[in-house]
Amino acid sequence: MSWSVDANGHVFPANGGAADEEYPHIVVDRSGVEWAVREVETPQPWARAARCLVLNSRECVRRIWRYPSHWRKLDADALLQLGIAD
């Protein structure tokens, strides 16, 4: 399951594209936990790359350093698996 949420809380199917960069990409894992995913710049000296994905749920935040450019098209399982492997 994959959808995006705009700044006003309107939910719509995720479909990729430049406008999606404004909104978090939302996925739900097999346990029903909702994760918001954003690609962000990481200019900090400790960063492993210039950009990363940040996945956050109510209980956890993960940073993914190596990910495909088409990450928004991955299903929830594949996207969340990236966070485990990094």
N, C-alpha and C positions, 0 to 999 in steps of 0.2 A: 504494500500500500504506500502511495507516495502522493503528497500534495504540498502546496505552498500556501502561505498565509500572508496577506498584505498588512500594511500598518494599521488598518482599521479592523483587523480580525476576520476579514472575509477569506474563506477557504476556497481554493480552486485547484484543479489538477495541475501537477507540475509538468511543464512541457519544454523546459530548457529555454535559452535565449538571453539576451543582454538584460532585459527588464527583470529577470529572475534574480539578478545579483542584488537587487534592493531588498529582497525578501528572504527569510530563512527557508530552506528546503526541509520539509517535515517528513519523517519516516517513523513507522511504528514497528518495534521488534516483536518477536514471537511471544514475548511475555506481556505484550500490551503496553510497554513503556514507549512514550513518545520522545523522539529525539529531534532537535532543531540542528540543522547543519548549515554552516556558512563557510565560504572561502574568504580568507582574510590575508592581508599583507602582514609580514612579520619582519619589520626592520630592526628588531632588537638584536644585540650582539650575540646572544645565546641561541638564536634561531638556527635551525638546521637547514632552512631554505627560505627563499624570498616570500613564499606564500605557504599557507597550510589550510587544512580543513579543521574547523572546530565543531565537534559534536557535543551537544549538551542536553542532558535530561534533568529531571528534578534532583537526581542524586549524584550525577557524575558529569565530568567534563573530560573530553578526550581531544587530543591534538593529533592530526594525521599529517605526516610530512611527505609521504610518497603516495600519490593517488593519480588516477587517470584524468585527462582533461574532460572526459565525458561523465564525470562522477554523478551529475544530476540525473543521468539516464539509468544508473544502476538501481536494481531493486533494493529494498531495505536490507535483506540478508547480505547481499554483496557489499553494500556500502558500510554496514556495521562491521563486517568481517575485516575491512581495511583498518579499522580502529584497533582490532585485536592483534593484527599482524605487525603493526608498527611499534 
